[in-house]
């Protein structure tokens, strides 16, 4: 008899499609960004790529006109988190090396 179907493939395509949202930052274990934790998540992302506070402040000032990264609003912080996470190679990128 044929093997049972793979449970992952048995899920309808619509249910299996990834949800793209600036608020959901599941990559690298940072979790979801909320109104209460967005600066904490940003701080963790900064630590992950090794940026100093001074580097983050300079980026914040140049990009958003905000002198200190920890004074960013949530939407600004989410944009910076995405920029930071894009600098971390994904596991698929590492497999190609």
N, C-alpha and C positions, 0 to 999 in steps of 0.2 A: 504494500500500500504506500501511497505518497506520504511524505512527512507532513506533520501538521503545519498550517501556515504560521509564519513568523508573526508574533503578536503586534510588533511595531507596524508591519505592513497591513495588518487587519484594521487599523484605525483609518477612518475616512480621511481623505486628503485635506478637507477643510479643517478637521479637528487637529491634524498633525502639522498644519502650517504654522511657522513661527510667528509670534506676535511682535511686530516692530513698534516700539514705543520708547520715547526719550525717558519715560519714567521707569521703565523696567530695564535694569542694568544687571542682568544675571551673570554676565561674563566675569570670570575670575573671582567668583564667589562674593561679589560686593553686595548682592541683593537688590531689593527694590529701593528706589529713592522716594522718600516721603518729605513732607513739609518739616518734620521733626529731625530727620537724619541727613539731609542733603550735604551739610558741611562735613559731617563725619565720614560719609561715603567719599566725598571729594578728598578729604585728608588721607584716607586709605589708598585711593588711587594715586595720589601724589607720592606716597610712600612706596607703592608698588613699582613705580618707574624711577624712583630715586631723585625726584625734584626737591630742591630746598624751598623753604618759605620765600626766599628772595627770588628764585626763579618763578615761582607761582605768582608772586606779587607783580613781577615785571610783566608776565603774560597777561595777568588780570588788568593791569593798567593799560597795556598796549591794545588789548582786544576789547575790553569792556569799559575802559575809563574809570575803573574802580581800583583804588590804590592798594588794597590788601585783599588777597584771595578769600579770606574768611569773612569778608563783607559782601561777597557776591549774593545775589538773589538766587532762588532755586533754579530758574530757567537758565541763568548764566552758569551756575554750577553744573547743571546737567550737560550743557554744551562742553564745558571744560573736561568733565569726566569722560565724555565720548572721545574727545581729542586725546586724552591720556591713554585710554584703553586701546585706541587705534595704534598706539606706539608699542604695545605689548604683543609679541608674536603669538598667534593662536597655536594650538597644538597641531593643527593641520599644516601651518607654516613651518613648524619645527620638524615635522615628519619629512618635508621636502629637502631639508638640509642634508 
